Amino acid sequence: MRKSIRDIEIADVTLERVKGENPTDIGILLKISDIIGKVLNDNNNLILYFYCDDMHDIPRRDKALTPQKFRSLLFSRMFDKYISSNSIINIINTPIEIKADRHIYIHLISRACHLEHVNAIKSTIMEGYSVNVSKK
């Protein structure tokens, strides 16, 4: 799903396990990172929105981590590895952690020049959750 704010497009990134019970192979994770990088490279005014879902469990060694937190940490590591190995300096990952009735993890991936938009989106998300939490 894509939405636009002025000349910036926001695209929802959904990663879904389609089969298997084993942890995702590192090769697959690197391919996912490469695809995300290419999408950003081909779309100058794009911000990617990635929500770490809690609908499905995920194989992980540390069972103290929730599936959402694990996905968030994994996504950040994938992103950092991709950025480092490709010597990219103008694309940033902005992780958001929301403490509501459960912890929610979101990532906004963008070019550094769109940081003002990213911060505005982040503020809006945080305000929306704080209003909803205080109404309960």
Backbone as JSON, one array per atom type, in Angstrom:
{
  "sequence": "MRKSIRDIEIADVTLERVKGENPTDIGILLKISDIIGKVLNDNNNLILYFYCDDMHDIPRRDKALTPQKFRSLLFSRMFDKYISSNSIINIINTPIEIKADRHIYIHLISRACHLEHVNAIKSTIMEGYSVNVSKK",
  "N": [[0.84, -1.17, 0.0], [0.54, 2.22, -0.82], [0.94, 5.59, 0.16], [0.72, 9.14, -0.18], [2.44, 12.1, 0.76], [2.61, 15.29, 0.15], [5.29, 15.55, -1.99], [6.36, 13.18, -1.28], [6.35, 9.66, -1.11], [4.9, 7.03, 0.76], [5.49, 3.75, 1.5], [4.19, 0.67, 2.45], [5.86, -1.98, 3.87], [5.73, -5.39, 3.85], [6.72, -8.31, 5.29], [6.38, -11.67, 5.06], [6.25, -14.92, 6.31], [6.02, -17.7, 4.3], [6.21, -20.43, 4.26], [7.47, -23.25, 6.15], [9.26, -23.98, 9.21], [11.71, -23.47, 10.25], [14.39, -21.19, 11.19], [14.84, -18.28, 9.15], [16.99, -18.46, 6.43], [20.23, -16.97, 6.16], [20.98, -16.14, 3.62], [18.54, -15.62, 2.35], [17.65, -13.49, 3.91], [19.58, -11.58, 3.23], [18.97, -11.24, 0.53], [16.44, -10.09, 0.77], [17.16, -7.66, 1.98], [18.65, -6.58, -0.12], [16.68, -6.24, -2.08], [15.03, -4.33, -0.82], [16.87, -2.23, -0.66], [17.27, -1.73, -3.42], [14.72, -0.9, -4.19], [14.51, 1.51, -2.75], [16.64, 2.86, -3.95], [15.7, 3.16, -6.55], [13.58, 4.87, -6.25], [13.4, 8.0, -5.54], [11.9, 9.64, -3.79], [10.79, 8.16, -1.67], [9.56, 6.7, 1.3], [9.9, 3.97, 3.35], [7.73, 1.98, 5.25], [7.78, -0.19, 7.84], [6.21, -2.53, 9.72], [6.55, -4.45, 12.57], [5.09, -7.35, 12.94], [2.88, -9.16, 15.2], [1.47, -11.37, 14.72], [2.29, -13.92, 14.04], [4.33, -16.43, 15.43], [7.9, -16.63, 15.69], [10.8, -18.48, 14.96], [13.3, -18.42, 17.4], [16.26, -18.11, 19.38], [16.4, -16.79, 21.86], [13.91, -16.82, 23.9], [12.88, -14.94, 25.58], [12.65, -12.62, 24.23], [10.09, -10.95, 22.52], [8.2, -11.93, 19.59], [7.84, -9.64, 17.98], [9.83, -7.82, 18.9], [12.11, -9.33, 18.31], [11.89, -9.45, 15.5], [12.18, -6.73, 14.94], [14.81, -6.2, 15.86], [16.2, -7.96, 14.18], [15.54, -6.9, 11.67], [16.8, -4.39, 11.87], [19.49, -5.22, 12.09], [19.81, -6.5, 9.6], [19.44, -4.32, 7.91], [21.57, -2.6, 8.75], [23.77, -4.2, 8.06], [23.45, -4.36, 5.27], [23.71, -1.64, 4.53], [26.31, -1.1, 5.44], [27.88, -3.01, 3.97], [27.48, -2.14, 1.39], [28.45, 0.38, 1.32], [26.77, 2.63, 1.8], [25.61, 5.86, 2.51], [23.52, 7.62, 2.61], [21.02, 6.66, 3.31], [18.7, 5.96, 5.82], [17.68, 4.21, 8.78], [14.98, 4.43, 10.84], [14.07, 3.38, 13.78], [11.11, 2.75, 15.69], [9.78, 2.46, 18.86], [6.97, 1.59, 20.61], [5.33, 1.79, 23.62], [2.62, 0.4, 24.57], [-0.41, -1.26, 25.26], [0.86, -3.48, 24.53], [4.21, -3.99, 23.36], [5.15, -2.22, 20.49], [6.72, -2.27, 17.37], [8.15, -0.39, 14.84], [9.61, 0.49, 11.72], [11.03, 3.11, 9.88], [12.29, 3.65, 6.79], [14.42, 5.59, 4.92], [15.73, 8.14, 2.7], [18.4, 10.22, 3.83], [17.89, 12.91, 3.39], [15.19, 13.12, 3.74], [14.65, 13.15, 6.39], [13.32, 15.05, 7.99], [10.62, 14.7, 7.26], [10.33, 12.04, 8.05], [10.69, 12.28, 10.82], [8.43, 13.8, 11.41], [6.39, 12.0, 10.74], [6.99, 9.97, 12.58], [6.52, 11.36, 15.0], [3.77, 11.82, 14.74], [2.79, 9.19, 14.76], [3.62, 8.37, 17.33], [2.2, 10.22, 18.93], [-0.41, 9.49, 18.27], [-0.59, 6.89, 19.36], [-0.15, 7.49, 22.06], [-2.4, 8.98, 22.71], [-4.42, 7.08, 22.26], [-3.71, 5.16, 24.21], [-4.01, 6.61, 26.58], [-6.76, 6.98, 26.64], [-7.81, 4.58, 27.39]],
  "CA": [[0.0, 0.0, 0.0], [1.3, 3.47, -0.89], [0.26, 6.86, 0.43], [1.57, 10.28, -0.52], [2.42, 13.34, 1.53], [3.27, 16.23, -0.77], [6.0, 14.82, -3.04], [6.94, 11.98, -0.67], [5.48, 8.48, -1.07], [5.14, 6.12, 1.88], [5.11, 2.4, 1.09], [4.13, -0.32, 3.52], [6.65, -3.18, 3.59], [5.24, -6.54, 4.61], [7.49, -9.54, 5.13], [5.54, -12.74, 5.59], [6.75, -16.29, 6.12], [5.03, -18.44, 3.54], [6.3, -21.85, 4.58], [8.61, -23.69, 6.95], [9.31, -23.7, 10.65], [13.09, -23.16, 10.62], [14.77, -19.79, 11.03], [15.09, -17.88, 7.77], [18.39, -18.56, 6.02], [20.89, -15.67, 6.01], [20.95, -15.78, 2.2], [17.23, -15.03, 2.07], [17.63, -12.18, 4.57], [20.4, -10.67, 2.42], [18.2, -10.94, -0.69], [15.4, -9.14, 1.17], [17.85, -6.38, 2.15], [19.02, -6.1, -1.45], [15.45, -5.77, -2.74], [14.65, -3.08, -0.16], [17.84, -1.23, -1.11], [17.0, -1.39, -4.82], [13.47, -0.12, -4.23], [14.85, 2.87, -2.32], [17.52, 3.45, -4.95], [14.92, 3.47, -7.75], [12.48, 5.78, -5.9], [14.05, 9.05, -4.77], [11.04, 10.28, -2.79], [10.07, 7.08, -1.02], [9.83, 6.3, 2.68], [9.35, 2.64, 3.59], [7.14, 1.79, 6.58], [7.81, -1.61, 8.16], [5.61, -2.84, 11.02], [6.93, -5.78, 13.04], [3.82, -7.91, 13.4], [2.86, -10.14, 16.29], [0.46, -12.36, 14.36], [2.89, -15.24, 13.94], [5.55, -16.63, 16.2], [9.08, -16.74, 14.84], [11.83, -19.24, 15.66], [14.37, -17.59, 17.96], [16.92, -18.73, 20.53], [16.06, -16.08, 23.09], [12.44, -16.8, 24.02], [12.48, -13.77, 26.36], [12.3, -11.59, 23.24], [8.82, -11.17, 21.83], [8.41, -12.01, 18.14], [7.96, -8.29, 17.42], [11.16, -7.28, 19.24], [13.06, -10.11, 17.53], [11.79, -8.98, 14.11], [12.74, -5.39, 14.9], [16.28, -6.31, 15.96], [16.66, -8.62, 12.97], [15.41, -5.93, 10.59], [17.87, -3.39, 12.04], [20.77, -5.86, 11.76], [19.81, -6.68, 8.14], [19.62, -3.0, 7.31], [22.92, -2.15, 9.04], [24.7, -5.01, 7.26], [23.31, -3.94, 3.88], [24.28, -0.28, 4.42], [27.76, -1.21, 5.62], [28.52, -3.77, 2.89], [27.32, -1.42, 0.13], [29.0, 1.73, 1.54], [25.7, 3.6, 1.61], [25.63, 6.83, 3.6], [22.39, 8.55, 2.57], [19.76, 5.99, 3.64], [18.67, 5.76, 7.27], [16.65, 3.39, 9.43], [14.49, 5.07, 12.06], [13.19, 2.47, 14.51], [10.17, 3.34, 16.64], [9.24, 1.52, 19.84], [5.82, 2.16, 21.3], [4.94, 1.0, 24.79], [1.17, 0.53, 24.76], [-0.83, -2.48, 25.95], [1.96, -4.38, 24.17], [5.24, -3.21, 22.67], [4.98, -2.18, 19.04], [7.97, -1.87, 16.72], [7.99, 0.1, 13.48], [10.81, 1.08, 11.14], [10.87, 3.99, 8.72], [13.54, 3.63, 6.04], [14.35, 6.72, 3.99], [16.96, 8.89, 2.42], [18.71, 11.17, 4.9], [17.29, 14.21, 3.09], [13.78, 13.09, 4.13], [14.59, 12.97, 7.85], [12.29, 15.94, 8.54], [9.34, 14.0, 7.04], [10.35, 10.85, 8.9], [10.47, 12.71, 12.2], [7.02, 14.22, 11.52], [5.61, 10.76, 10.74], [7.25, 9.34, 13.86], [5.8, 12.13, 16.02], [2.33, 11.57, 14.57], [2.55, 7.82, 15.23], [3.77, 8.36, 18.79], [1.07, 10.96, 19.51], [-1.62, 8.67, 18.08], [-0.6, 5.81, 20.34], [-0.29, 8.02, 23.43], [-3.81, 9.37, 22.86], [-5.2, 5.84, 22.4], [-3.4, 4.52, 25.49], [-4.57, 7.4, 27.69], [-8.22, 6.86, 26.62], [-8.24, 3.27, 27.92]],
  "C": [[0.89, 1.24, 0.0], [0.4, 4.65, -0.59], [1.23, 7.97, 0.1], [1.36, 11.43, 0.44], [3.28, 14.31, 0.72], [3.97, 15.43, -1.86], [6.65, 13.54, -2.53], [5.91, 10.84, -0.71], [5.89, 7.62, 0.12], [4.62, 4.76, 1.45], [5.21, 1.46, 2.29], [4.89, -1.57, 3.08], [6.11, -4.3, 4.47], [6.12, -7.74, 4.27], [6.7, -10.65, 5.81], [6.17, -14.09, 5.29], [5.66, -17.07, 5.4], [5.09, -19.94, 3.78], [7.49, -22.1, 5.49], [8.54, -23.25, 8.39], [10.7, -23.26, 11.09], [13.36, -21.67, 10.5], [15.1, -19.49, 9.57], [16.58, -17.86, 7.51], [18.97, -17.15, 5.8], [20.88, -15.21, 4.55], [19.64, -15.12, 1.81], [17.15, -13.64, 2.68], [18.45, -11.16, 3.77], [19.69, -10.3, 1.12], [17.1, -9.93, -0.38], [16.01, -7.75, 1.32], [18.19, -5.76, 0.81], [17.8, -5.54, -2.18], [15.01, -4.43, -2.15], [15.58, -1.95, -0.61], [17.58, -0.78, -2.54], [15.72, -0.56, -4.96], [13.75, 1.33, -3.83], [15.71, 3.58, -3.36], [16.74, 3.9, -6.19], [13.82, 4.5, -7.5], [13.02, 6.87, -4.97], [13.21, 9.64, -3.65], [10.18, 9.26, -2.05], [10.53, 6.89, 0.42], [9.15, 4.94, 2.86], [8.92, 2.53, 5.05], [7.06, 0.29, 6.83], [7.31, -1.81, 9.58], [5.99, -4.27, 11.39], [5.71, -6.43, 13.67], [3.99, -8.92, 14.54], [1.85, -11.24, 15.99], [1.02, -13.78, 14.35], [4.15, -15.3, 14.8], [6.71, -16.78, 15.2], [10.14, -17.53, 15.61], [12.95, -18.31, 16.13], [14.96, -18.3, 19.17], [16.48, -18.11, 21.84], [14.54, -15.92, 23.18], [11.96, -15.64, 24.9], [12.12, -12.6, 25.44], [10.96, -11.93, 22.62], [9.12, -11.3, 20.32], [8.6, -10.63, 17.5], [9.35, -7.7, 17.66], [12.24, -8.0, 18.43], [13.07, -9.63, 16.08], [12.42, -7.6, 13.97], [14.27, -5.42, 14.94], [16.87, -6.93, 14.7], [16.63, -7.65, 11.79], [16.53, -4.89, 10.68], [19.23, -3.98, 11.67], [20.9, -6.05, 10.24], [20.13, -5.35, 7.46], [21.05, -2.5, 7.52], [23.96, -2.89, 8.2], [24.66, -4.57, 5.79], [23.98, -2.58, 3.66], [25.81, -0.35, 4.47], [28.43, -1.89, 4.42], [28.42, -3.08, 1.54], [27.8, 0.03, 0.22], [27.98, 2.83, 1.27], [25.68, 4.56, 2.79], [24.38, 7.7, 3.64], [21.04, 7.9, 2.84], [19.8, 5.64, 5.13], [17.49, 4.89, 7.69], [16.26, 4.12, 10.71], [13.55, 4.1, 12.76], [12.33, 3.23, 15.52], [9.7, 2.23, 17.56], [8.13, 2.21, 20.62], [5.44, 1.22, 22.43], [3.47, 1.27, 25.07], [0.73, -0.68, 25.58], [0.13, -3.62, 25.63], [3.0, -3.51, 23.47], [5.05, -3.35, 21.17], [6.28, -1.63, 18.45], [7.7, -1.55, 15.26], [9.34, 0.63, 13.01], [10.41, 1.95, 9.97], [12.24, 4.06, 8.05], [13.43, 4.72, 4.97], [15.73, 7.24, 3.64], [17.16, 9.89, 3.56], [18.05, 12.53, 4.65], [15.8, 14.27, 3.46], [13.59, 12.93, 5.64], [13.52, 13.85, 8.5], [10.9, 15.29, 8.4], [9.24, 12.78, 7.95], [10.06, 11.22, 10.35], [9.02, 13.17, 12.42], [6.11, 13.0, 11.56], [5.76, 10.05, 12.08], [6.48, 10.04, 14.98], [4.31, 11.86, 15.95], [1.96, 10.18, 15.07], [2.59, 7.78, 16.75], [2.6, 9.08, 19.47], [-0.22, 10.14, 19.41], [-1.7, 7.55, 19.09], [-0.75, 6.33, 21.75], [-1.71, 8.46, 23.7], [-4.66, 8.12, 23.08], [-4.95, 5.14, 23.73], [-4.05, 5.28, 26.63], [-6.1, 7.32, 27.74], [-8.7, 5.55, 27.24], [-8.44, 3.29, 29.4]]
}
